[in-house]
Amino acid sequence: MKQAVHFGAGNIGRGFIGALFSQSGYHVTFIDIAEQIIQQLNEEKQYQVKLATDLQETMTIENVSGLNNLTQEKEVIEAIQDATYLTTAIGPNILPRIAPLIAKGLAKRVKESNETLYVIACENQISATDLLKGYILEHLDEETKSKLDERVYFFNSAVDRIVPIQNNQGSLDVLVEPYYEWVVETTESIPPIEGMTIVPDLAPFIERKLFTVNTGHAYIAYLGYLGNKSTIDEALADEKILEQVQAALNETGNYLVKQYGLNSEEHQQYINKIIERFKNAYLNDGVTRVGRSPIRKLGPNDRLVRPAVEASKAGLSYTHLAKAMASALLFDFKDDEEAVKLQAMMKENGLPHTLKEVSGLEEDSEITEEVIRQYNEMK
């Protein structure tokens, strides 16, 4: 049976990428440090993926197993040797931590086999696979690096599926929204995976997704939090929040249409479809889950700052994106480590310095001034 190795046995790994591999006739080896999940995968060898719809349709995902990368290094290396695909859905920040082990697996593989391996990081991050490749190469000698050519391929991808936090303690089953998109950038002919779309240029797809889905999702969460809403769908039921989110997505849309020559009517339909997805009450998606890690979300290449900077460069409006950034700065949720840290940074160093440190914006930039203006108004 064809083999896939997937780093990240959480809800996204099981409910999205791992499920697609299983449905495409692969045995999926999940790699994670969550011992209980790994143990259950090995005992039960299957789980259910449930769709967040009226009918709650379910799919049985079979041919799965698990390995603990902390305690089973040798077995992980062996799994990498046998795989056709190696994927991740583990969080961009964790990629440097798993790179040394992947490097060991690749080194052993290219020493003993000429079989092709395809590596794809399925993260909410532009060029995530390029980042992972860079981390891996740091741990390989020159001879091994030279052997990677035409044996190990690294492809960037864009992924989109809402998988909310769920009370599935003790169960491997996962609730996911029906919609999903997995776009992979390559001109190579690669083994087909159900649900994978191949494109020669990923940039329009990943920016469209990041600056519509991720920007919109985060902004709803922050406005919802400030408006004492519990869930994303509850927040969107508030007309004022809906209008503000639509305005911000119109700004990202204007940039995307100008940058990539997208059809403006088609893109507006895409925005409308995304907002309808967010209204899905069956997801019961908490605003504090979606809003977590505001420092990362305010990063220079992330969903709030990057589109504002690009819109500014293109001579387009970014007022509502500045307001979205201000709302992230006001996310003071006590149970989120980054939110607590961000509030402390602002208290100690002030807003302009914090924005420079977190978002890479100059203290006297027009965007910084607009964010501060919006912050003071909202506060």
C-alpha angles and dihedrals in degrees: 000000000000114000132221125184115206124188109212122048094192126117094284093047093049098034099045126011098024091046092053091051091050091049088051093058099264129134105232121212109196116207117204144130094235097108096191092055092045091050092049093048089054094046101041099030090199144049141182128258109205123199118227096236139110090269096043091216114198134208124199112228111205139175094053134139137163143228130193108229091203096055104021105050094142092052092048090053089051091049091052089052091058100040131107092195132031114191138169136207098166106114126278091256092060096053094089089054096055095040097085092055093045088050090055090050093049093046092054092043098053090044092058107025144039093203116128122249125193117208119198126172107208098199137134091252134100110251093000093159091052088054092049091048090053092051091048094049090056087068099047131084121233095258092054092045090055090053092056092073111109090355103068118036124192116205128185117224145184119222130191128180129121111232109174127206106271140190095242096134108161093011131093092205116117133203114216137167115257094240121082140158129194113178120181125194115225144114090206123104103245134178107280120250120194109253096014116125118202120212132172094222120035100182098091092045099047095043092045089052098042095044095045109030099030097035092047095043093051094045092050089050094051094044089045091051091050089047093050094247119152103207140028094247091049090052092050091051085070105089093209092055091045091052093049093049092048090051092052092048090050087058094050088044093054089054094047093048091050096042100045104022092244118174103259095214092049091048091051088054088051091052090049091050092051092051090050089053090054090054091063103124092191089071090062087197113185120228090224091056093050093042096049121121097031092174090061092043090052091052118130093252098038137100101283108032102036097057091045091052092046092047090050092051090050092051092248132135119273100168095117092045088053087053089050089054090049090052089053089053088054093053098111099164105163096213094057114086095206093047090054091047092048093052090050091050092052092047092050102038107018130241102287094051092045091051090050092050097043103031104024091238119146112246093239097042120126090240092054091049091050092048091051091048091051092044092054091047093050095044 
